Amino acid sequence: MEKKRVVIVGGGAGGIILANSLNQKDFDVTILDKSDTQVFQPAFLYAAFMGKEVPTKKIPKLIKKGIKFKLDPVKKVDLTNKKVFTEGGEYAYDYIVVATGTMSDASTVSGLKEIDDKYGDYHTSIENAQRVWKNLNSFKGGTIVLGQASPICKCPPSPIEGVLLTEMLINRRKLKDRTKLVFFTPYPRAYSAEPINNVVEPIMKERGIQIMTFFDLDHIDANTLYSLEGDQIKFDLPIIIPPFKGAKIDYEPKTVLDDDRFIKTDKFNMRIQGFDDAFAIGDATNIPTSKAGVGAHLEAKIVANILQGKEDKFDGRTNCPFDLGYGKGTFVIGSYDQPVVPYPPSRLNHFEKMMMEKIYWSSLKGTFDFIFNLYFRHTDPIKLNKKFSK
Ligand SMILES: Cc1cc2nc3c(=O)[nH]c(=O)nc-3n(C[C@H](O)[C@H](O)[C@H](O)COP(=O)(O)OP(=O)(O)OC[C@H]3O[C@@H](n4cnc5c(N)ncnc54)[C@H](O)[C@@H]3O)c2cc1C
């Protein structure tokens, strides 16, 4: 039987895991990416708030022998005629999997681009994260404001992780009595899911962080943030997470994209709405889960199973490590039908977050699948909610 051609658009976390999970006896796999380098994005946090290096690796080094990689930016995906158009040419497919992640778009908030250019951020590039670190280093006192400019954010714990690590840095530099730390969010509470908010908000308050909820960033003028709700925050140093949208790729039909260019995807089988031979995984989709590497990982495995003829269904599982500073951490663990667990902070959780970087590259190749499966069973949200929810 002839091999089926699978084109994967995007060689990030999800795209690589999927490619490495497919049986090459049955599939001819091609990955298309606009970059030949994968960046370990969770390390942006430690580059911005601790001055650490961000690990990167060339995509061809991360894929199994036999998988084709093309450095070729994708311009259009024609789902009706099963073709992908790139800067370099076109590719026909039997199956397509879109794994293009998400990209920042500062243009929706007036004044944000200028702020981002000057002060950086810790969600978009190594250079921007290094800019945050540089500014924090020269900070001598005043008001630091940190928050997310829109409800959609890569890694939902990361805004609060950022403000907690800022507090730790300011405290260690003995600048606490000269600094006001303000955290803003469009949500009604510091962390959107109440059970984990009940764990982290008291910690934020105890460390003197002022929390501004219902703050939908409307515009920035000179040194003041203005919200749609009519509130204002004056700042000396802003650290703002820009709004996120889907990749800039045209689709035929256009109707598979939502207003923010995310792909309308079935939340259980990851098929692109209306197409049996097209799938989307990871941050590129509009499914109601966190935009996180762990989701991209689990969804890639679901699509690999479906393509290989096994029945499978995504349960919306999240498992995001959450750095609380001072060597402690928690996790955001939930699923479509299980509320987020009020997971108690511990040093072990923090250690597990630090281990993520050590095992990340091998996990893309499937080396730790056995351990992951055991870990996911051990941290099942049904079991954990019984244990920790009152
Ligand atoms: C500060 C921070 C902390 C984080 N912490 C965690 C964490 O603790 N745990 C966790 O699970 N996740 C975390 N994440 C999130 C995680 O990094 C992402 O969710 C994950 O990388 C998403 O994988 P993906 O495959 O969907 O997209 P990506 O890994 O972003 O890959 C998308 C790929 O598509 C390519 N692409 C885009 N457009 C085109 C085009 N037009 N043509 C060709 N190729 C294209 C890109 O070049 C890229 O290689 C964090 C992220 C940040 C920013």
Ligand as a Chemical Component Dictionary entry (heavy atoms), coordinates in Angstrom:
data_LIG
# 
_chem_comp.id                   LIG 
_chem_comp.type                 NON-POLYMER 
_chem_comp.pdbx_formal_charge   0 
_chem_comp.three_letter_code    LIG 
# 
loop_
_chem_comp_atom.comp_id 
_chem_comp_atom.atom_id 
_chem_comp_atom.alt_atom_id 
_chem_comp_atom.type_symbol 
_chem_comp_atom.charge 
_chem_comp_atom.model_Cartn_x 
_chem_comp_atom.model_Cartn_y 
_chem_comp_atom.model_Cartn_z 
_chem_comp_atom.pdbx_ordinal 
LIG C1  C1  C 0 6.806 32.520 29.272 1  
LIG C2  C2  C 0 6.238 31.201 28.825 2  
LIG C3  C3  C 0 6.174 30.153 29.731 3  
LIG C4  C4  C 0 5.641 28.930 29.358 4  
LIG N1  N1  N 0 5.608 27.915 30.268 5  
LIG C5  C5  C 0 5.052 26.732 29.931 6  
LIG C6  C6  C 0 5.015 25.663 30.874 7  
LIG O1  O1  O 0 5.504 25.772 31.998 8  
LIG N2  N2  N 0 4.425 24.496 30.488 9  
LIG C7  C7  C 0 3.873 24.343 29.234 10 
LIG O2  O2  O 0 3.343 23.262 28.936 11 
LIG N3  N3  N 0 3.906 25.330 28.320 12 
LIG C8  C8  C 0 4.482 26.528 28.643 13 
LIG N4  N4  N 0 4.538 27.544 27.713 14 
LIG C9  C9  C 0 3.772 27.417 26.454 15 
LIG C10 C10 C 0 4.438 26.579 25.386 16 
LIG O3  O3  O 0 5.729 27.039 25.104 17 
LIG C11 C11 C 0 3.576 26.644 24.140 18 
LIG O4  O4  O 0 2.227 26.462 24.495 19 
LIG C12 C12 C 0 3.962 25.548 23.148 20 
LIG O5  O5  O 0 5.226 25.814 22.614 21 
LIG C13 C13 C 0 2.926 25.449 22.023 22 
LIG O6  O6  O 0 3.322 24.488 21.083 23 
LIG P1  P1  P 0 2.821 24.592 19.561 24 
LIG O7  O7  O 0 3.422 23.428 18.881 25 
LIG O8  O8  O 0 1.357 24.765 19.539 26 
LIG O9  O9  O 0 3.437 25.962 19.035 27 
LIG P2  P2  P 0 4.958 26.436 18.952 28 
LIG O10 O10 O 0 5.832 25.578 19.804 29 
LIG O11 O11 O 0 4.946 27.900 19.251 30 
LIG O12 O12 O 0 5.363 26.170 17.440 31 
LIG C14 C14 C 0 4.747 26.803 16.365 32 
LIG C15 C15 C 0 5.650 26.642 15.153 33 
LIG O13 O13 O 0 4.939 27.090 13.992 34 
LIG C16 C16 C 0 5.844 27.807 13.164 35 
LIG N5  N5  N 0 5.099 28.686 12.274 36 
LIG C17 C17 C 0 4.306 29.737 12.602 37 
LIG N6  N6  N 0 3.849 30.351 11.495 38 
LIG C18 C18 C 0 4.340 29.655 10.434 39 
LIG C19 C19 C 0 4.219 29.794 9.019  40 
LIG N7  N7  N 0 3.522 30.777 8.467  41 
LIG N8  N8  N 0 4.868 28.902 8.229  42 
LIG C20 C20 C 0 5.602 27.886 8.766  43 
LIG N9  N9  N 0 5.748 27.726 10.091 44 
LIG C21 C21 C 0 5.127 28.585 10.919 45 
LIG C22 C22 C 0 6.740 28.541 14.163 46 
LIG O14 O14 O 0 7.949 28.973 13.570 47 
LIG C23 C23 C 0 6.914 27.483 15.240 48 
LIG O15 O15 O 0 8.061 26.687 15.016 49 
LIG C24 C24 C 0 5.126 28.763 28.038 50 
LIG C25 C25 C 0 5.215 29.809 27.104 51 
LIG C26 C26 C 0 5.771 31.013 27.494 52 
LIG C27 C27 C 0 5.865 32.131 26.477 53 
# 
loop_
_chem_comp_bond.comp_id 
_chem_comp_bond.atom_id_1 
_chem_comp_bond.atom_id_2 
_chem_comp_bond.value_order 
_chem_comp_bond.pdbx_ordinal 
LIG C1  C2  SING 1  
LIG C2  C3  SING 2  
LIG C2  C26 DOUB 3  
LIG C3  C4  DOUB 4  
LIG C4  N1  SING 5  
LIG C4  C24 SING 6  
LIG N1  C5  DOUB 7  
LIG C5  C6  SING 8  
LIG C5  C8  SING 9  
LIG C6  O1  DOUB 10 
LIG C6  N2  SING 11 
LIG N2  C7  SING 12 
LIG C7  O2  DOUB 13 
LIG C7  N3  SING 14 
LIG N3  C8  DOUB 15 
LIG C8  N4  SING 16 
LIG N4  C9  SING 17 
LIG N4  C24 SING 18 
LIG C9  C10 SING 19 
LIG C10 O3  SING 20 
LIG C10 C11 SING 21 
LIG C11 O4  SING 22 
LIG C11 C12 SING 23 
LIG C12 O5  SING 24 
LIG C12 C13 SING 25 
LIG C13 O6  SING 26 
LIG O6  P1  SING 27 
LIG P1  O7  DOUB 28 
LIG P1  O8  SING 29 
LIG P1  O9  SING 30 
LIG O9  P2  SING 31 
LIG P2  O10 DOUB 32 
LIG P2  O11 SING 33 
LIG P2  O12 SING 34 
LIG O12 C14 SING 35 
LIG C14 C15 SING 36 
LIG C15 O13 SING 37 
LIG C15 C23 SING 38 
LIG O13 C16 SING 39 
LIG C16 N5  SING 40 
LIG C16 C22 SING 41 
LIG N5  C17 SING 42 
LIG N5  C21 SING 43 
LIG C17 N6  DOUB 44 
LIG N6  C18 SING 45 
LIG C18 C19 SING 46 
LIG C18 C21 DOUB 47 
LIG C19 N7  SING 48 
LIG C19 N8  DOUB 49 
LIG N8  C20 SING 50 
LIG C20 N9  DOUB 51 
LIG N9  C21 SING 52 
LIG C22 O14 SING 53 
LIG C22 C23 SING 54 
LIG C23 O15 SING 55 
LIG C24 C25 DOUB 56 
LIG C25 C26 SING 57 
LIG C26 C27 SING 58 
# 
